Amino acid sequence: MLPLKHKRLWLVLSVLLVAYVVYGSLAPDPPIEAPGNYDKLEHFFVYLLLAVWFTALFPRGRYWVVVVGLLVLAWRWKLLQQSMGLGRIGDPLT
């Protein structure tokens, strides 16, 4: 991994990216909605984007931090979606 020239900028962009994804996952009317029943495909690509983004920011030996962080984030989203009661479903199979 090369050292980042503008580390603060990358950190701010990373926080904004995660905030946007969290908002899109928890908003009653999501800003972008997958047509039909393709929401699992949408989830896959969002997590792929986050994985690629954060593995580019971490050294190879710390990739496990990215994996654990994304798993915890996904688990928390499902719990929050279930507890909000705003039309979102917290079931990981739906």
Sequence and secondary structure as in RCSB ss.txt:
>XXXX:A:sequence
MLPLKHKRLWLVLSVLLVAYVVYGSLAPDPPIEAPGNYDKLEHFFVYLLLAVWFTALFPRGRYWVVVVGLLVLAW
RWKLLQQSMGLGRIGDPLT
>XXXX:A:secstr
    SSHHHHHHHHHHHHHHHHHHHH SS SS  STT HHHHHHHHHHHHHHHHHHHS GGGHHHHHHHHHHHHH
HHHHHHHHH SS    TT 
